Amino acid sequence: MTSNTPANWLPGDVGQALLVGRVWRKAGEHEGPAVVLVRNGEVFDITASAPTTADLFDREDLAQFARTVSGETLGPVEKLIEANLPGSAEPALRLLAPNDVQAIKACGVTFAVSLIERVIEEQAGGDPAKAQEVRATIAATIGTDLSKIKPGSEDAMKLKAELERRGAWSQYMEVGIGPDAEVFSKSQPMSAVGFGAAVGLLAASVWNNPEPEIVLAVNSRGEIVGATLGNDVNLRDIEGRSALLLGKCKDNNASCAIGPFVRLFDESFSLDAVRKTSVALRVEGTDDDFVLEGISHMSEISRDPADLVAQTWGPHHQYPDGFMLFLGTMFSPIKDRDTQGGGFTHHLGDKVTISAPELGALVNTVQLSTELAPWTFGVRALYRNLAARGLL
């Protein structure tokens, strides 16, 4: 997606899509987050009827409510998107992540390509200079196409036994083709950033990349109510040193981006549409004219999205405020950037665009977590703010 016209950052059928988001706005003597609904291309503030997106997603009549609820008109969605593009002046309405008090969970190693790259990270001990050599060794030992292996199947267990015999088994193989998915806590409620914001890296990381993913919105009853886009920012060197460093690798200031909007399921968009969609990635360097592009097809995912939700929510674990679930990525970019054989890593200032025809585009720039504004507006601040505005 190279055109910067506002229409290119929105779903292709935005006129019929039901989109839910959040913006930071001033209203009267107070300012704070507002829940917005995009209907027929127009943005409406519906916070008076749904103070949080978690409340909204819990409605049993969600799609019908979204079509009929009244709210204050905030203008065309194209203008809202355009005002929030990176490099724009501080907008009057700043887009936030479209989720608020929900838990933010993520699934790992759900695509065969990412499985191979995780094994490479582990074998290279987080050293990008060793990755090319390890990649060749892994390919010679186990091949590069595991996409036809169904996780947990008899064939998968036979492969596991053979890899163990060869001494090539990995903890990433366990979650990639074993019966249990990897589901981890990506970030904290209220900590995700939205469209146009900067995402954060740790200064200690020298091998990192974006992870473009579909993110499902799931309510407190375990029902999938919609989908959006996410960037599960990844520090390959830190996780490669030890999988026990996953928390340090994944959960940092602005290390999670979600947006621009959650598209609600209705007659025009469903979980089947998610299963068929493709997610594109474009990284543009501001200091070296580097461009990285790729596309991921959800049809190649190893575990069905509904199964991933069932492994997250159920009798074993409930989420009374709902949750957002990253479905995993097939992108582990290996295109050389700085040195031959060195693979890809971010430069500060990179512009990252993650897009899908049905969901629009999530656009962010890359900075250091320590250089971004501290995260101070959490769940308690949200409810204090809503109470002060008479919305609770």
Secondary structure, 3 states (H helix, E strand, C coil): CCCCCHHHHCCCCCCCCCEEEEEEEEECCEEEEEEEEEECCEEEECCCCCCCHHHHHCCCCHHHHHHHCCCEEEEEHHHHHHHCCCCCCCCCCEEECCCCCCEEEEEECCCHHHHHHHHHHHHHCCCHHHHHHHHHHHHHHHCCCCCCCCCCCHHHHHHHHHHHHHCCCCHHHHHHHCCCCEEEEEECCCCCECCCCEEEECCCCCCEECCEEEEEEECCCCCEEEEEEEEECEEHHHHHHCHHHHHHHHCCCCCEEEEEEEEECECCECHHHHHHCEEEEEEECCCCCCEEEEEEEHHHCCCCHHHHHHHHCECCECCCCCEEEECCCCCCCCCCCCCCCCCCCCCCCCEEEEEECCCEEEEEEEEEHHHCCCCCCCHHHHHHHHHHCCCC
